[in-house]
Amino acid sequence: MAGLVPAIHALPNTSMAKGGYVYIVTNKPNGTLYIGVTSNLPQRAYQHRNGLVEGFTKRYSLKRLVWYEHYEDIRDAIRREKTMKHWPRAWKARLINATNREWNDLYDQL
């Protein structure tokens, strides 16, 4: 009965294995912070900048991208985001200051 039983192939879950970003947006230097995760940082930053995202970021005008990290696997980015959301504010500010002391908007560098 060779050939009658379909072969079973284990395919990698490519939809979840694609890369991702953890990012922080704010409204001004040392202002309100929001940490998010996305697979498309330029698009997501554009959405924040133009008020297209309903909720917290729109309510507080969080449009300035001040920090981000890239991960090869979106699941790693999600884990990092969840961890960072529990950090004290001072740790988040220190992270931003380490690479962006002036809290400049990094959108144009994407």
C-alpha positions as CSV (number, residue, x, y, z in Angstrom):
1,M,0.0,0.0,0.0
2,A,2.9,2.2,-0.6
3,G,1.9,5.6,-1.8
4,L,-1.6,5.4,-0.4
5,V,-0.7,6.9,3.0
6,P,-0.1,10.7,2.8
7,A,3.3,11.8,4.1
8,I,3.2,13.9,7.2
9,H,5.6,16.8,7.2
10,A,6.4,19.0,10.1
11,L,6.7,22.6,8.8
12,P,8.0,25.4,10.9
13,N,5.5,27.9,12.0
14,T,6.8,30.7,9.8
15,S,4.1,33.1,10.7
16,M,5.2,33.3,14.3
17,A,8.9,32.8,13.6
18,K,9.3,36.1,11.6
19,G,11.1,38.9,13.3
20,G,9.7,41.5,15.6
21,Y,10.5,44.7,17.4
22,V,9.9,46.0,21.0
23,Y,9.6,49.7,21.0
24,I,8.9,52.7,23.3
25,V,7.0,55.8,22.3
26,T,6.5,59.0,24.3
27,N,4.9,62.4,23.9
28,K,8.0,64.4,25.0
29,P,11.4,63.9,26.7
30,N,10.8,62.2,30.0
31,G,7.1,62.1,29.3
32,T,4.5,59.3,29.4
33,L,5.9,56.0,28.1
34,Y,4.3,53.2,26.1
35,I,6.0,49.9,25.3
36,G,4.7,47.9,22.4
37,V,5.7,45.0,20.1
38,T,5.2,44.7,16.3
39,S,6.5,42.8,13.3
40,N,6.5,46.0,11.2
41,L,8.0,48.9,13.1
42,P,7.9,51.6,10.3
43,Q,4.2,50.9,9.8
44,R,3.4,50.9,13.5
45,A,5.4,54.1,14.2
46,Y,3.5,55.7,11.4
47,Q,0.2,54.7,12.9
48,H,1.2,56.2,16.3
49,R,2.5,59.4,14.7
50,N,-0.8,59.9,12.8
51,G,-3.2,59.0,15.7
52,L,-4.4,55.9,13.9
53,V,-4.1,53.7,16.9
54,E,-7.1,54.0,19.3
55,G,-6.5,53.8,23.0
56,F,-3.7,54.8,25.4
57,T,-1.2,56.1,22.8
58,K,-3.8,58.2,21.0
59,R,-5.3,59.5,24.3
60,Y,-1.9,60.8,25.5
61,S,-0.5,61.8,22.1
62,L,2.4,59.3,22.3
63,K,3.9,59.8,18.8
64,R,7.7,60.0,19.4
65,L,9.6,56.7,18.8
66,V,12.5,56.9,21.3
67,W,13.8,53.4,21.5
68,Y,13.5,50.0,19.8
69,E,15.1,46.5,19.7
70,H,14.9,44.0,16.9
71,Y,14.5,40.2,17.4
72,E,14.8,37.5,14.8
73,D,11.8,35.7,16.4
74,I,8.6,37.6,17.3
75,R,8.1,35.4,20.3
76,D,11.3,36.7,21.8
77,A,10.1,40.3,21.2
78,I,6.8,39.5,22.9
79,R,8.6,38.0,26.0
80,R,10.9,41.1,26.2
81,E,7.9,43.5,26.0
82,K,6.0,41.6,28.7
83,T,9.1,41.7,31.0
84,M,9.7,45.4,30.3
85,K,6.1,46.4,31.1
86,H,6.8,45.4,34.7
87,W,10.0,47.4,35.0
88,P,10.2,50.6,37.1
89,R,10.0,53.7,35.1
90,A,13.6,54.6,36.0
91,W,14.9,51.4,34.2
92,K,12.9,52.3,31.1
93,A,14.3,55.8,31.1
94,R,17.9,54.5,31.6
95,L,17.4,52.2,28.6
96,I,16.3,55.1,26.4
97,N,19.1,57.4,27.7
98,A,21.8,54.7,26.9
99,T,21.2,55.1,23.1
100,N,19.1,58.3,22.8
101,R,20.0,60.8,25.5
102,E,18.1,63.6,23.9
103,W,14.9,61.4,23.4
104,N,14.9,62.3,19.7
105,D,12.2,60.9,17.5
106,L,13.8,57.9,15.7
107,Y,11.1,57.5,13.1
108,D,13.1,59.1,10.3
109,Q,15.9,56.7,10.9
110,L,13.8,53.6,10.1
